[in-house]
Amino acid sequence: MAKKGAREKIKMKSTESSSVYWTMKNKRNCPERLERRKYDKLLQKHVVFKEAK
């Protein structure tokens, strides 16, 4: 049996719309919550996406 890795699947939620996307995160290297500036398809511009639980 393989050990469970340090990577987990997380949901990133837009701060300005209801848009979400899923990505992987290494919880050993980056234990704090992620915050990324990405393109929002609904608003058609770049906005901040924050990690949601």
VENRA-V213650 format. One record per residue. RES is the residue in one small letter. PSI is psi in whole degrees, 0 to 359 (none if undefined). NEAR is the number of other C-alpha atoms within 8 Angstrom. Layout:
BEGIN
RES&PSI&NEAR / RES&PSI&NEAR
END
This chain:
BEGIN
m&136&2 / a&146&3 / k&152&4 / k&129&4 / g&180&5 / a&354&7 / r&140&9 / e&154&9 / k&129&8 / i&157&11 / k&130&11 / m&128&12 / k&136&12 / s&144&13 / t&346&9 / e&350&6 / s&187&7 / s&10&7 / s&139&9 / v&156&8 / y&157&7 / w&144&8 / t&173&8 / m&149&8 / k&138&9 / n&107&10 / k&346&9 / r&320&7 / n&333&5 / c&76&8 / p&337&7 / e&168&4 / r&141&7 / l&151&6 / e&117&8 / r&150&7 / r&114&8 / k&168&8 / y&128&8 / d&118&11 / k&327&7 / l&319&6 / l&344&6 / q&45&7 / k&170&7 / h&132&8 / v&171&11 / v&131&11 / f&134&12 / k&152&12 / e&131&11 / a&147&7 / k&none&4
END
